[in-house]
Amino acid sequence: MRYQKCPNKKFQIQTHYNLELTDEHKSSVEAFNKWLNEEFKIKPTAFYNKENAWRTIFSNKILARYLINFFDILPGYKTDIIDEPKIIKNSTLKIRKEFAKGVLMFDGCVTKNKKIIFSSLSPYLANSIKDILIKDNLRVGSSTNNRGEHIVYTFADNKSNKLLEYFEKRTKKWELLMWLNNQNFKSGQITYEKDLHETNNILELLKRVRVCDANFLMRELNCSHTTIRQHLLILKNKKIIRLSNNPKKINEYVSDKTTAFLKKQFHNYLFNKILQQFHSYEKFAIFLEMNKGTISAWKVRKNRIPLCIIKNMCKSLNIPFKKVIENIDETDREIAEII
């Protein structure tokens, strides 16, 4: 039997009683070796790295017969028909969860928004994994893609401690979930440069500009708003940046289309200056070529004022714009600031 999803990740039972498993993460393969040693008191005949993947090999007739006779896992390709063995499917949820753990450990994926995703050409295996997760009271969705793969995924609002149960402790995917959910968790396997490359790009850009909005990051990195926000939330959860609608300051990397409420003291100072210089808000509205009702709504703080308008107001009233930067109370969009 061979169950294969990609060249560097496979599980194979050969007819001459060799069992092979290959995965890109060393910690996962080490966990597999530990499982077999604890259950069968056997150690791999070979364990090595080749082409950026770790391979372990067991030559053991008893182990091969155990898998064939108890679980009906026969030699040969079963990529699109592999299923949860009947003996496991008819067992308790605890045992079925251990089966799902083995599957997700090697063929599951942990996303940066704290979801587990599993895909398989076999609808039977995908349905089994979905059934196990649902019975474990997890919120789960499913779909198919244009390659014919059946996809099962968890939603972001599931509790992280429930998701962690589907990965062996200290394996790469377990550490990623822990790292994403716990700001104080230290990982020996997760790095920004290797595992969170896009997050690292955003972090390096933020270190340079100090303060910016998502629109700036989208333009600079050619990414969607959804992608940018996902990485900003990672940095926020790790207490590296502050992400809020009431920034301590703004700069040229915040769009001038941003609308803002000013701090009350400065807001009153600004509108008093308007009366002193123009004698009425109606005259000021004419000067700005705007509707008087718009100015009135800004005056009573009913609506936020666009930064581009505030710049014009400050210019006409001879007020340094840097005073505005220091007196932003609330914006209509979240601003990212390096802590």
Beta strands, then each sheet from edge to edge (+ up, - down):
strand 1: 2-6
strand 2: 9-13
strand 3: 18-23
strand 4: 46-50
strand 5: 53-59
strand 6: 108-110
strand 7: 116-120
strand 8: 140-144
strand 9: 150-154
strand 10: 211-213
strand 11: 241-244
strand 12: 259-262
strand 13: 305-306
strand 14: 328-331
strand 15: 335-338
sheet 1: 1+ 2- 3+ 5- 4+
sheet 2: 6+ 7- 9+ 8-
sheet 3: 10+ 15- 11+
sheet 4: 13+ 12- 14+
end
